[in-house]
Amino acid sequence: CTHRESSAHSVGCNAVSWAPAILTSSIADGSSEIVYARRLVTGGCDQLVNVWTFEQGGWRKETLRGHEDWVRDVAWAPNTGVPRDTIASCGLDGRVIVWTRDANSTEWTPTLVTKLDCVAWRVSWSVAGNILAVSSGDNRVGLWKECAEGKWEKISSIDDQDAQSIDAASTSSASSSSVVAGVDVSAASAASTSTAVPVAGSSSTAAPSS
């Protein structure tokens, strides 16, 4: 079944993120019945964040306003058992906003995480849903975490040079680990493989590449 929403965003849609399948309200009331729902969030060139819920054969739209330029990315946080919906959005205006809605509530509450001096390109949640990664136009990635007071603080940051240093260190570590007692293990392994003689009637299956 395909459903087309032609009026999702007046200019264009830049990002889509699906919500967890289980409704937070079913977690909040403590009932044994798990309620599933189809929901997603979109961000567009019209500066809007739209939350969509599929019900009665169609999609119901809620509009969230807080950006002053194109919304570049949106991300719905994982469901960690807390009775609250959480969405992150970022845009060309440099704003990173976290939208929250408590279970059984109809209102979304925006919290400004940060206002960058450049474009905020992407947002991504950790698996636990408690850390938000933000990539920006200054070639940096910042990690943000919510404090007890509800405010957000940056706990880490990485730029291109940091990434290159990490990559170089990782490559060096991998290279050194292949040398044991002065012997290049990788080369020895390759040599033994190339001179191996197949045994009649035997078969082998290559492991799928990751």
Secondary structure, DSSP 4 states (H G I P E B T S, - for coil): -----TTS-SS-EEEEEEPPSB-HHHHHT--SPPPB--EEEEEETTSEEEEEEEETTEEEEEEEE--SS-EEEEEEPP--S-SEEEEEEEETT-EEEEEEEETT----EEEEEEE-SS-EEEEEE-TTSSEEEEEETTSEEEEEEE-TTS-EEEEEEEEHHHHHHHHHHHHHHHHHHTEETTEEHHHHHHHHHHTPPPPTT----PPPP-
